[in-house]
Amino acid sequence: MRFRALALLLFAFVACTHARREPSELDDARGRYFVESRAFPFDAIPAGARREALESLRRTRRVASESVGSWKPVGTAFLNVAPPFGSANGRVTAIAISPADPRTILIGASGGGILRSTDGGATFVPVTDDQSDFSVGDIAFANANIVYAGMGDPIIGLTLGSGVLRSDDAGATWRHISAGPLIERGTIRRVVVDPDNPEHLWVVQDAHLVVTGANTIDGGILESRDGGRTWTATVHGFGHSLARVSATTLVAGVTQRIDRSIDGGASWSTVFSSPTATEIVVAATPLDASLVYAAASGKKHVEILASHDAGATWQTVATSGIADDAHAFGYLAVSPSDPRTLFRGINDLWRSTDGGAHWTNLTNDYDSHGNFTSSRATMHADQHAIAFGSDGTTWLSNDGGLYISRDGVRSFTFAGPLATSLVELYGVSGHPLDPARLYGLTQDNGLQTNRNGGIWFEAQTGDYGTVLFDPNNPQHFMSNYVYGNLDLYDIDGQFLRSLATNSTFGEPTEDRPRIDFIAPLVRNGNGVYFATWRMFVSRNFGLTWSATSGTDLTRDSTDYVSAIAVTDGNPNAIYTGSQHGRVMRSADGGATWSDITSGLPQRAVSSIVTNGDGTTAWVAFSGYHAGHVYRTTDAGATWSRIDAGLPDLPVDTLFLDGTTLWAGTDAGAFRLNVNGMWDQISSGMPPVLVMDFTRTADGRLLAATHGRGVYEFVAPPEAPPRRRSAMH
């Protein structure tokens, strides 16, 4: 055991030499990756579309029983690349502690729903798997029993939010209480409840991301006086934060300004503005009703502000000494025991003990130049929430999961591993020869490796999409970091060399290259295919790349290829699909292309599979209110729609498993039956986003979910032969 521990630390140290993190500019890109494909061709995801589709699915009850198979999770604990990090469980966006019992704790995940603990965080169990929304923005107790949850992770967006959930039993059970486009049009970043009236509450709503890239539509502060059933917009703008200063005074942080109400939110006036701030968060303290703080941040801009008259006027306290990055997940909080102690959560967690004048970096994920420094880090990066228990504990969350401090936020301990994984995966793969070796490609929890289904280890940090093994050397594989960054690794996930960057494919390093955020990467024999808006191929496993032609495979100058399919039976037959719905086919290895979009819906193409000689193919679409799976048997000359039984939800991936077709959707895994109908295989897996499937070397079927980790399909046991009755 001692040797194993030393080996793991050595492995983490070696892997750490290539640790990478995305700059803050990629936060919006990650959000666009999820939202734009689901919104296209409209400006926004239709309000309530996911909730309505799931409710319709449950009414039709096309859910397969356990007799056709079930799912079980594959590992839950993750060891991060840097030893100080400890473990990780995935992105936790919200924390709420019961005012009546500090041992009752609720946490919300970006894609895994709400989990509840009644033993002080020793164990957590999922409590919203029966809901339609698994993306949580904030949670707030109104009293000992009533709890509200604002849905939708503000930074990623995922499928946006369904509005507000409510619990009347301290978070044990939940119901959806809000409807209509006003509350379901975006994501909720903050929930504030009137302590004198649990039916009176406000939410801070982030604007939805739209196809055009503008993300400043319809945000603000919404108010409900009937327990969240109906809502009124009281402040318009890109909402960031809200603080209740007193019974009548509220202060809101909105893009480039602070608004204030002195009549309980009925009317508002702007009391501070900053044209360079892209994020303004505010915080009040019950220890001093006149004191309010704010942090105004932007690119190369930071300003800490204080008000000593309940938000009427503001003074600048500091303009340096703290990171200047602005994030959709940033927060500002005041210690419950000292009104001059502040906590600012952004990439790192910062603390001030003199009212914001001076700051100390408590987590050290980044140095003063903005470089990621995992060897110095004391907690996972990208802070999302902080909550103070009445027993003196402080709970913190970030992209790695949940942490606890018992010494006044001087040190941190990972609160886990949770029994339920909250890791968000883009893909999953297995070693072609060794069935014990698995690989998970995750959102901000890196390239993960797994041996024998136990603990997952983070070999590289960041976001990764695909693993392809070298057919001539199974000790090596390539994987794609965001956009056009491709690297070579050994089977343990240790970095060997760079294979490509954006510039390799003729695209800029920044400023939105025409490459998908998690770009399609496939292998066929000795050929590796990668697409931007055109197709590239490598015949020497990524050492050199060449464009198959100059043909633009997309609809327009803002479009890019989102799916590729090549069959082993005919490597000259290649299919591509684009973010804006164009489907193309080449019969000569990519030298010339034909547009085969006719007969298909104008929706984002999410996946294509083909087999045999390449004349038969299936294409899947994201979006809403259109067909989601189509098949051709004549190389795209004609198409037939085959999505009977699927809900009106995005299909994220197709997997041709021999003669069986699987679909990973925004509501779990579906399988096409012999009657041409899709059955939901839901036993053991909640209706979360399924992004990928794979078969291991020993034939196990795995599914990668974006919010609840990796699952393995468990086929039902073969029924014993029926014995003939003696009466016949």
C-alpha positions in Angstrom: 0.0 0.0 0.0 2.8 2.4 0.8 4.5 1.7 -2.6 1.2 2.2 -4.3 0.7 5.6 -2.6 4.2 6.7 -3.6 3.6 5.6 -7.1 0.3 7.5 -7.3 2.0 10.7 -6.1 4.9 10.2 -8.6 2.3 9.7 -11.4 0.5 12.9 -10.4 3.8 14.8 -10.3 4.8 13.6 -13.7 1.4 14.3 -15.2 1.5 17.7 -13.6 4.3 18.8 -15.9 1.8 19.2 -18.7 -1.1 20.5 -16.6 -3.2 22.9 -18.5 -6.2 25.1 -17.8 -8.4 27.1 -20.1 -8.2 30.9 -19.9 -11.4 32.7 -18.7 -12.2 33.6 -22.3 -13.2 30.0 -22.9 -16.0 30.1 -20.3 -18.4 31.6 -22.9 -17.1 29.2 -25.6 -18.1 26.2 -23.4 -21.5 27.7 -22.8 -22.0 28.3 -26.5 -21.0 24.7 -27.2 -24.0 23.5 -25.3 -26.6 26.2 -25.8 -26.1 27.2 -29.5 -26.5 23.6 -30.8 -29.8 23.3 -28.8 -31.1 26.7 -29.8 -30.3 26.6 -33.5 -31.9 27.9 -35.7 -33.7 30.0 -33.2 -32.2 32.7 -31.0 -32.8 30.8 -27.9 -33.7 27.4 -26.5 -37.5 27.3 -26.4 -38.7 28.1 -22.9 -39.7 25.0 -21.0 -38.9 22.7 -23.9 -36.9 20.2 -21.9 -39.5 20.0 -19.1 -42.4 19.6 -21.5 -40.6 16.9 -23.4 -39.8 14.8 -20.3 -43.3 15.2 -19.0 -44.6 13.9 -22.3 -42.1 11.0 -22.2 -43.3 10.0 -18.8 -46.9 10.1 -19.9 -46.3 7.8 -22.8 -44.3 5.4 -20.6 -42.1 4.0 -23.4 -39.6 3.0 -20.7 -38.0 -0.4 -20.9 -38.3 -2.6 -17.8 -35.3 -4.0 -16.0 -35.8 -7.2 -17.9 -34.1 -5.6 -20.9 -31.1 -4.4 -18.9 -30.0 -1.7 -16.5 -27.1 0.6 -15.7 -24.6 0.8 -12.9 -22.0 3.5 -12.2 -18.3 2.9 -12.9 -16.3 4.4 -10.1 -17.1 7.6 -8.3 -13.8 8.9 -6.8 -11.3 11.0 -8.7 -7.8 11.8 -7.7 -6.7 15.0 -9.3 -3.4 15.7 -11.1 -1.9 17.7 -8.3 -1.5 15.9 -4.9 -2.7 19.0 -2.9 -6.0 18.8 -4.7 -6.9 15.4 -3.2 -10.0 14.0 -4.8 -12.8 15.5 -7.0 -16.4 14.7 -7.8 -17.3 17.2 -10.4 -18.8 20.7 -10.6 -20.8 21.8 -7.6 -22.5 25.1 -8.1 -24.6 25.6 -5.0 -24.6 25.0 -1.3 -27.4 25.6 1.3 -27.3 24.7 5.0 -30.5 24.3 7.0 -31.0 27.2 9.5 -32.5 24.7 11.9 -29.9 21.9 11.7 -26.3 22.4 10.3 -26.1 18.7 9.6 -28.7 19.1 6.9 -26.8 20.2 3.8 -28.0 20.6 0.2 -25.7 20.9 -2.8 -26.5 21.5 -6.4 -24.5 20.3 -9.4 -24.0 21.7 -12.9 -25.5 18.6 -14.5 -26.2 16.1 -11.7 -29.1 17.6 -9.8 -29.5 18.2 -6.1 -27.9 16.0 -3.4 -28.8 16.0 0.3 -27.0 15.1 3.5 -28.5 14.8 6.9 -25.3 13.7 8.7 -23.2 16.8 8.3 -21.8 15.9 4.9 -20.7 12.3 5.6 -23.1 11.0 3.0 -25.1 12.6 0.2 -28.0 11.1 -1.8 -29.6 12.5 -4.9 -33.1 13.9 -4.3 -34.2 15.4 -7.7 -33.7 12.4 -10.0 -37.5 12.5 -10.6 -37.3 16.1 -12.0 -36.7 17.3 -15.5 -33.8 19.6 -14.7 -30.4 18.5 -13.5 -28.6 21.8 -13.8 -28.6 23.9 -10.5 -27.7 27.6 -10.1 -28.5 28.3 -6.5 -30.4 26.9 -3.4 -31.8 28.9 -0.5 -33.6 27.8 2.7 -36.7 30.0 3.5 -37.1 28.4 6.9 -36.5 25.0 8.4 -38.8 23.3 5.9 -39.2 25.4 2.8 -36.3 25.4 0.3 -36.1 26.9 -3.2 -33.7 25.9 -6.0 -33.0 28.1 -9.0 -32.2 26.0 -11.9 -29.6 26.3 -14.7 -25.9 26.6 -14.3 -25.1 30.2 -15.3 -21.7 29.6 -16.8 -22.3 26.5 -18.9 -26.0 26.9 -19.5 -26.4 23.2 -20.6 -30.1 23.1 -21.4 -30.8 26.3 -19.5 -33.1 26.2 -16.5 -36.6 25.1 -15.9 -37.2 27.9 -13.4 -37.6 27.1 -9.7 -38.0 23.9 -7.7 -39.5 23.9 -4.2 -39.2 21.6 -1.3 -41.5 21.7 1.8 -39.6 19.0 3.7 -36.1 20.5 4.1 -35.0 19.2 0.7 -36.0 15.6 0.9 -38.5 15.9 -2.0 -39.0 18.5 -4.7 -41.6 19.8 -7.1 -41.4 22.2 -10.1 -43.4 25.3 -9.2 -42.8 27.8 -11.9 -43.7 27.9 -15.6 -43.8 30.4 -18.5 -41.2 32.0 -20.7 -40.3 34.7 -18.2 -38.8 32.3 -15.6 -37.7 29.5 -18.0 -35.8 31.6 -20.5 -32.4 31.5 -18.9 -30.4 30.4 -15.9 -30.7 31.4 -12.2 -27.6 32.5 -10.5 -29.0 33.6 -7.1 -32.1 33.0 -4.9 -33.0 35.4 -2.1 -35.9 34.7 0.2 -37.7 37.2 2.4 -37.0 35.9 6.0 -40.4 37.4 7.1 -42.4 35.7 4.3 -41.3 32.4 2.8 -43.6 33.0 -0.1 -41.8 36.1 -1.1 -38.6 35.6 -3.1 -36.3 37.0 -5.8 -34.0 35.4 -8.3 -31.1 36.7 -10.3 -31.5 35.6 -13.8 -28.6 35.4 -16.3 -29.5 36.1 -19.9 -29.6 33.2 -22.2 -26.9 32.6 -24.7 -28.1 33.0 -28.3 -26.9 31.7 -31.7 -25.7 35.1 -32.8 -23.3 35.2 -29.8 -24.9 38.1 -28.1 -25.6 37.2 -24.5 -27.2 40.3 -23.0 -30.8 39.5 -23.5 -33.6 39.5 -20.9 -31.6 39.0 -17.7 -32.3 40.8 -14.4 -34.1 40.4 -11.1 -37.4 38.6 -11.0 -39.7 38.7 -8.0 -42.4 36.3 -6.8 -45.0 36.9 -4.1 -46.8 33.6 -4.3 -44.0 31.1 -3.5 -42.5 31.0 -7.0 -45.6 30.3 -9.1 -45.7 33.6 -10.9 -42.9 36.2 -11.5 -42.5 39.8 -12.3 -39.3 41.4 -13.8 -38.2 44.2 -11.6 -34.7 44.9 -12.9 -33.5 44.4 -16.5 -30.0 43.6 -17.5 -27.4 40.8 -17.2 -28.0 39.8 -13.6 -25.1 38.9 -11.4 -26.0 39.1 -7.7 -28.5 40.3 -5.2 -28.2 41.2 -1.5 -31.1 41.9 1.0 -29.7 44.7 3.2 -32.8 45.2 5.4 -36.6 44.5 5.3 -37.0 47.3 2.7 -33.6 47.7 1.1 -32.2 45.5 -1.7 -29.0 45.9 -3.7 -28.4 44.2 -7.1 -25.3 43.7 -9.2 -26.0 44.0 -12.9 -23.6 44.3 -15.8 -21.7 47.7 -15.4 -24.0 48.9 -12.6 -25.4 48.5 -9.1 -29.1 49.1 -8.6 -30.8 49.8 -5.3 -34.4 49.5 -4.0 -35.6 51.0 -0.8 -39.2 49.8 -1.1 -38.8 46.1 -1.0 -38.0 45.7 -4.7 -41.0 47.6 -6.1 -38.8 50.3 -7.7 -35.1 50.6 -8.4 -32.5 53.3 -9.1 -28.9 53.0 -10.3 -26.4 54.0 -7.6 -23.1 53.0 -9.2 -21.9 52.4 -12.7 -18.6 51.2 -14.2 -18.3 51.0 -18.0 -15.3 48.6 -17.8 -16.9 46.1 -15.4 -18.4 43.0 -17.0 -19.4 41.5 -13.6 -20.5 43.2 -10.4 -21.3 41.0 -7.3 -22.6 42.4 -4.0 -22.7 41.2 -0.4 -24.4 42.4 2.8 -24.0 41.4 6.4 -26.6 41.0 9.2 -24.0 42.3 11.6 -24.3 45.8 10.2 -27.4 46.9 8.2 -25.6 49.9 6.8 -22.6 48.0 5.3 -22.7 46.6 1.8 -19.7 45.5 -0.3 -19.3 45.0 -4.1 -16.6 43.6 -6.4 -16.6 45.1 -9.9 -14.4 43.1 -12.3 -13.6 42.9 -16.0 -10.7 42.1 -18.2 -7.7 43.9 -16.6 -10.1 45.7 -14.3 -10.8 45.1 -10.6 -12.5 47.4 -8.1 -13.6 46.6 -4.5 -16.3 48.9 -3.2 -17.9 49.5 0.1 -21.1 51.4 1.1 -21.7 52.6 4.7 -25.2 53.9 4.1 -27.0 50.7 3.0 -25.9 51.0 -0.7 -26.9 54.7 -1.3 -23.3 55.8 -2.0 -20.1 53.8 -2.8 -16.4 54.3 -2.1 -13.6 52.5 -3.8 -11.6 50.4 -1.3 -9.1 48.7 -3.6 -8.2 48.5 -7.3 -5.4 46.0 -7.1 -4.1 43.1 -4.9 -6.7 40.6 -6.2 -7.1 38.8 -9.6 -8.9 40.9 -12.2 -10.7 38.0 -14.0 -14.5 38.3 -14.2 -16.4 35.1 -14.3 -20.1 34.1 -14.4 -19.3 32.0 -11.3 -17.7 34.7 -9.2 -19.1 35.5 -5.7 -18.5 37.9 -2.8 -19.4 36.9 0.8 -19.0 38.4 4.3 -18.0 36.3 7.2 -20.9 35.7 9.7 -18.6 36.5 12.6 -16.7 39.6 11.3 -18.2 42.3 9.0 -14.7 43.3 7.8 -13.8 39.7 6.6 -14.7 39.1 3.0 -14.3 36.1 0.7 -14.1 36.5 -3.1 -14.5 33.4 -5.1 -13.3 33.4 -8.7 -10.6 31.1 -10.2 -9.1 31.2 -6.7 -10.5 31.9 -3.3 -9.4 35.2 -1.8 -9.8 36.6 1.7 -9.6 40.2 3.1 -9.7 40.9 6.8 -9.8 44.7 6.5 -13.0 45.4 4.6 -11.5 44.7 1.1 -8.4 46.9 1.2 -5.9 44.0 1.1 -6.4 40.4 -0.1 -4.7 37.0 0.3 -5.0 34.1 -2.1 -6.0 31.1 -0.1 -6.0 28.5 -2.8 -3.1 29.4 -5.1 -4.3 27.7 -8.3 -2.9 30.7 -10.3 0.2 32.8 -9.8 0.2 36.6 -10.1 0.7 36.4 -13.9 -2.4 34.2 -14.4 -0.4 31.0 -14.9 -1.9 27.7 -13.6 0.2 26.4 -10.7 -1.3 23.1 -9.7 1.7 22.2 -7.5 0.9 25.1 -5.2 -2.8 24.7 -5.1 -4.7 23.8 -1.9 -8.1 23.4 -3.5 -9.6 22.8 -7.0 -9.9 25.9 -9.1 -13.1 27.8 -10.3 -15.0 28.7 -7.1 -18.8 28.6 -7.2 -20.3 28.8 -3.7 -19.6 29.3 0.0 -21.9 28.6 2.9 -21.5 29.1 6.6 -22.9 26.6 9.1 -24.1 27.6 12.6 -21.7 25.0 14.0 -18.7 27.0 12.7 -18.1 25.0 9.6 -17.6 26.6 6.2 -18.6 24.8 3.0 -17.1 25.7 -0.3 -17.6 24.3 -3.8 -15.9 24.6 -7.2 -15.3 22.6 -10.4 -13.8 19.8 -8.4 -16.6 19.3 -5.9 -17.3 20.1 -2.3 -14.8 21.2 0.4 -15.1 21.9 4.1 -13.2 24.1 6.5 -13.4 23.8 10.3 -10.9 26.5 11.2 -12.3 29.7 9.9 -11.3 29.1 6.2 -7.6 28.7 7.0 -7.4 25.1 5.6 -9.7 22.9 3.5 -10.6 19.3 3.3 -12.2 17.5 0.4 -15.7 16.5 1.5 -16.0 13.2 -0.2 -15.7 11.3 -2.3 -19.5 11.4 -2.8 -21.2 8.2 -3.4 -22.7 9.8 -6.5 -20.3 11.1 -9.2 -21.2 14.5 -10.5 -18.5 14.5 -13.2 -19.4 15.9 -16.6 -18.1 13.9 -19.4 -17.8 14.6 -23.1 -16.6 11.1 -24.0 -15.5 7.7 -22.7 -13.1 5.1 -24.2 -11.4 1.8 -23.4 -8.0 0.5 -24.3 -8.3 -1.7 -27.4 -6.4 -4.6 -25.8 -6.6 -4.2 -22.0 -10.2 -4.3 -20.7 -9.1 -2.9 -17.4 -8.0 0.4 -18.8 -10.7 3.1 -19.2 -10.5 6.7 -20.2 -12.9 9.6 -19.4 -12.9 12.9 -21.2 -14.4 15.5 -18.9 -15.4 19.1 -18.4 -12.6 20.8 -16.4 -11.8 17.5 -14.6 -9.4 16.6 -17.3 -8.4 13.4 -19.1 -9.2 10.7 -16.6 -7.8 7.2 -16.5 -9.3 4.2 -14.7 -8.0 0.7 -13.8 -10.4 -2.1 -13.1 -13.4 0.2 -12.5 -12.2 1.7 -9.3 -10.7 5.1 -8.7 -10.4 7.5 -11.6 -7.1 9.5 -11.9 -6.9 12.9 -13.6 -3.9 12.6 -15.9 -4.3 16.0 -17.5 -6.4 19.0 -16.5 -8.9 20.8 -18.7 -11.6 19.8 -21.2 -11.0 16.8 -23.5 -13.3 15.1 -26.0 -11.9 11.9 -27.6 -9.3 9.2 -27.2 -7.9 7.4 -30.3 -5.3 4.7 -29.9 -2.4 4.3 -32.4 -3.2 1.2 -34.4 0.6 0.5 -34.7 1.4 1.2 -31.1 -1.3 0.6 -28.5 0.9 2.1 -25.8 0.1 5.5 -27.3 -3.1 7.5 -27.9 -4.1 11.0 -29.0 -6.7 13.2 -27.5 -8.2 16.5 -28.3 -8.1 19.4 -25.9 -10.5 22.3 -26.8 -10.6 23.5 -30.4 -7.7 22.3 -32.5 -5.3 21.2 -29.8 -4.3 17.6 -30.3 -1.7 15.8 -28.1 0.0 12.4 -27.8 0.0 10.4 -24.6 1.1 7.1 -23.2 -1.4 4.6 -21.9 -1.3 6.2 -18.4 -2.2 9.6 -19.8 1.2 11.1 -19.5 1.9 13.8 -22.1 4.4 12.9 -24.8 4.2 15.6 -27.4 1.9 18.1 -29.2 0.4 16.9 -32.5 -1.5 20.0 -33.6 -2.8 23.4 -32.6 -5.4 25.8 -34.1 -2.7 27.1 -36.4 -2.0 23.6 -37.8 -5.5 23.8 -39.3 -5.1 27.5 -40.4 -7.2 28.9 -37.6 -6.5 31.7 -35.1 -5.4 30.8 -31.6 -8.1 33.1 -30.2 -11.1 35.1 -31.5 -13.4 32.2 -32.1 -11.7 29.9 -34.6 -14.0 28.0 -36.9 -13.5 24.8 -34.9 -16.1 23.2 -32.6 -15.2 23.7 -28.9 -15.0 19.9 -28.6 -14.2 19.1 -32.2 -14.9 15.8 -34.0 -12.0 13.5 -34.2 -12.3 9.9 -35.6 -9.9 7.2 -36.8 -10.4 4.7 -39.7 -7.6 2.2 -40.1 -4.4 4.3 -40.3 -6.2 7.5 -41.1 -7.2 10.1 -38.5 -9.8 12.6 -39.5 -10.3 16.1 -37.9 -12.6 18.9 -39.1 -12.8 22.6 -38.8 -15.0 24.0 -41.6 -13.1 21.6 -43.9 -11.7 18.1 -43.5 -8.1 17.2 -42.5 -6.5 13.8 -42.5 -3.3 12.4 -41.0 -1.8 9.1 -42.2 0.9 9.0 -39.6 -1.1 9.3 -36.4 -1.1 13.1 -36.1 2.5 13.9 -37.0 1.5 15.7 -40.1 -1.9 16.9 -41.4 -3.3 17.8 -44.8 -6.6 19.2 -46.0 -8.5 16.7 -48.1 -9.7 19.6 -50.2 -10.6 23.3 -49.8 -14.3 22.5 -49.8 -16.3 24.4 -47.1 -18.4 21.7 -45.5 -20.6 24.2 -43.6 -23.5 26.6 -44.3 -21.8 30.0 -43.6 -18.7 31.8 -42.2 -19.9 31.2 -38.6 -20.5 27.5 -39.0 -18.2 24.6 -38.3 -18.2 20.8 -38.6 -19.7 19.1 -35.6 -19.7 15.4 -36.6 -17.7 13.0 -38.8 -18.3 9.4 -39.8 -16.1 7.0 -41.7 -16.7 3.3 -42.2 -14.1 0.6 -42.1 -15.7 -1.1 -45.0 -15.0 1.8 -47.4 -12.6 4.5 -46.1 -13.4 6.6 -49.2 -16.9 7.2 -47.9 -16.9 10.1 -45.4 -19.9 11.9 -43.9 -19.9 15.2 -42.1 -22.5 17.3 -40.3 -22.3 20.9 -39.2 -23.4 23.1 -36.3 -25.9 24.8 -38.7 -27.3 21.6 -40.1 -25.4 21.0 -43.4 -24.7 17.3 -44.1 -22.0 16.4 -46.7 -20.7 13.2 -48.2 -17.5 12.3 -50.0 -17.1 9.1 -52.1 -13.4 9.6 -52.8 -11.7 10.1 -49.4 -12.5 13.8 -49.2 -11.3 15.1 -52.5 -14.8 16.0 -53.7 -18.0 16.5 -51.7 -21.8 16.3 -52.3 -24.4 18.2 -50.3 -26.9 15.6 -49.0 -28.9 17.9 -46.7 -32.1 17.8 -48.7 -34.8 16.1 -46.6 -33.2 16.7 -43.3 -34.2 19.3 -40.6 -32.3 22.6 -40.2 -30.9 21.7 -36.8 -27.4 21.2 -35.4 -25.9 17.9 -36.4 -24.6 16.1 -33.3 -23.6 12.7 -34.5 -23.3 10.5 -37.6 -22.6 6.7 -37.9 -22.2 4.6 -40.9 -21.3 0.9 -41.7 -20.7 -1.5 -44.5 -19.7 0.2 -47.7 -20.9 3.6 -46.5 -24.2 3.7 -48.4 -26.2 3.3 -45.1 -25.8 6.0 -42.5 -27.7 7.5 -39.5 -27.6 11.2 -38.5 -28.7 12.7 -35.2 -29.7 16.2 -34.5 -29.8 18.5 -31.5 -32.4 21.2 -31.0 -36.2 21.0 -30.5 -39.4 20.8 -32.5 -38.0 18.8 -35.4 -36.9 15.2 -36.2 -33.9 13.9 -34.2 -32.7 10.7 -36.0 -32.7 10.0 -39.8 -31.4 7.1 -41.9 -30.3 6.8 -45.4 -29.7 3.5 -47.3 -28.7 5.2 -50.6 -25.7 7.4 -49.6 -27.8 10.3 -48.7 -30.0 10.5 -51.8 -33.1 10.0 -49.6 -33.7 10.1 -45.9 -36.3 8.5 -43.6 -37.1 9.8 -40.1 -36.7 7.1 -37.4 -37.3 8.8 -34.1 -40.6 7.2 -33.0 -40.5 6.9 -29.2 -37.8 9.5 -28.7 -38.8 12.6 -26.7 -38.5 16.0 -28.4 -35.1 16.5 -27.0 -31.5 16.8 -28.4 -29.9 13.6 -29.4 -26.2 14.0 -28.4 -24.7 10.8 -29.8 -25.4 7.7 -31.9 -23.6 4.4 -31.4 -23.9 1.5 -33.7 -23.3 -1.6 -31.6 -23.2 -4.4 -34.1 -26.7 -4.4 -35.5 -28.2 -2.4 -32.5 -28.4 1.4 -32.6 -28.1 3.4 -29.4 -28.9 7.0 -28.9 -27.6 9.2 -26.1 -30.0 12.1 -25.5 -30.5 15.0 -23.1 -32.7 12.5 -21.1 -30.6 9.4 -21.0 -30.0 6.3 -23.1 -32.4 4.9 -25.7 -32.1 1.8 -27.8 -33.8 1.1 -31.2 -35.9 -2.1 -30.9 -36.8 -4.6 -33.7 -40.1 -2.8 -34.3 -38.4 0.5 -35.2 -39.3 2.1 -31.9 -36.9 3.6 -29.4 -37.0 2.4 -25.8 -35.5 4.3 -22.9 -33.2 2.1 -20.9 -33.4 4.0 -17.7 -33.1 1.6 -14.8 -30.1 2.7 -12.7 -29.5 5.9 -14.7 -31.4 9.2 -14.2 -32.4 11.2 -17.3 -29.1 13.1 -17.6 -27.3 14.0 -20.8 -25.6 11.0 -22.4 -22.7 12.2 -24.6 -21.0 9.0 -25.7 -20.9 5.2 -25.8 -18.1 2.7 -26.2 -17.4 -1.0 -26.0 -14.4 -2.2 -23.9 -11.9 -4.8 -25.0 -14.0 -7.4 -23.2 -17.3 -6.3 -24.6 -18.8 -4.1 -21.8 -21.0 -1.2 -23.0 -20.2 2.1 -21.3 -22.0 5.4 -21.4 -20.6 8.8 -20.6 -23.0 11.2 -18.9 -22.5 15.0 -18.6 -23.3 15.2 -14.9 -23.3 11.8 -13.3 -20.1 10.1 -14.5 -19.7 6.8 -16.4 -22.2 4.0 -16.4 -21.9 0.4 -17.5 -24.8 -1.5 -19.1 -25.8 -4.7 -17.3 -27.6 -7.1 -19.6 -30.3 -9.2 -18.1 -29.4 -12.8 -17.4 -30.5 -15.3 -20.0 -33.8 -16.9 -19.0 -33.6 -20.6 -18.2 -35.4 -22.9 -20.6 -39.0 -23.3 -19.7 -39.8 -26.8 -18.3 -42.6 -28.7 -20.0 -45.6 -29.3 -17.8 -46.4 -32.9 -17.0 -50.1 -32.2 -18.0 -49.1 -31.6 -21.7 
